[in-house]
Amino acid sequence: MPSPFILVNVKTFREGMGNRAHMIANAAQLVAHESGATIGIAPSYIDLHPICHHFAIPVYAQHVDGYEPGAHTGHITADAIKLAGAAGSMVNHSERRLTLADIEASVRALQAQKLTAVVCSNNEATSAAAAALAPEYVAIEPPELIGSGVSVSKANPEIIRKSVAAVHAVNAKVRVLTGAGIQSGDCVRIAVDLGTDGVLLASSVVKAKEPADVLRDLVSKL
């Protein structure tokens, strides 16, 4: 995925469901075309298939389980999200924490299907551990800043620097995203200047009356 990469996680916000999910995806596609930035979306499972088939942007699942297809009621397999048309999945988001064994199983399942893994972490040590699994991306998100409106790139730039260094010390091919409180072009510019390959964000785009306006601001300093 070309750098910078902006991934919009719609979570389960009402503002990101149904027609609004399509509105956000359309905004992402429009601004990506205007700017040349890569903008992806992680919709809810209900919206995953239609978003994949109506828009030419990277679409990600919000979570995947490390199971083979079979008798696993209620679980989400990598095979299923590939059939839906997804480019990959987030793994271990702060709102969907997994054990290390489960993270590895999910990443391996994605890799077996040639899908992109975005493994979320909350500090330098977990970022290094995630990098050892060789996902395409590690996304560093201090949980105390998620949804706070305070950007990690401004509040705690040192954790970004250290996490980038820790990841690359383990595997130089793994790219790093940063998240938590990202809401402006300044936030994105700082994150990229600190060595990341993009950002993971949610509410600032999903809850905006005009998501395209927010996305244009996010890419304005690149």
Summary of the structure (lengths in Angstrom):
residues: 222
radius of gyration: 15.9
end to end distance: 16.1
largest distance: 48.3
contacts: 819
relative contact order: 0.16
helix: 45%
strand: 16%
